[in-house]
Amino acid sequence: MERLNQLKNLVVMAMADGALAEDEVGFLSQRCIELGMGEEDLRDAITYALNDSAALQLPTAPADQEALLRDLIRMMAADGSLDESEKRLFALAAAMMKIDNIQLHRLIDEAIHRGGE
């Protein structure tokens, strides 16, 4: 279930700017495979994100929180444009998970310099 939530969260971030760019679809497909999920799971995540009540589902375990933030950073950068609505959603998620600035900057550096591996 956590993997599906991770995928849903990525699609919610991808849709935050109101569009799903080709590069974002490519990243989602790649992460879907990496998470061991299939096309049906991706369809379910997209359906969820298109719902008016769609929201990020934030994990409680610190390792899962970091993994989510790394993925969200990569999702935001996938189309080469950091939209204000994406930045706000990311900042809100980090704040709700009580991620401090030092930890946040480390995660951003890791995601950018190592591709979020």
Buried (B, 14 or more C-beta within 10 A) or exposed (E): EEBBBBBBBBBBBBBBBEEBBEBBBEBBEEBBEEBEBEEEBBEBBBEBBEEEEBBBBBBEEEEBBBBBBBBBBBBBBBBEEEBEEBEEBBEEBBEEBEBEEEBBEEBBEBBEEEEBE
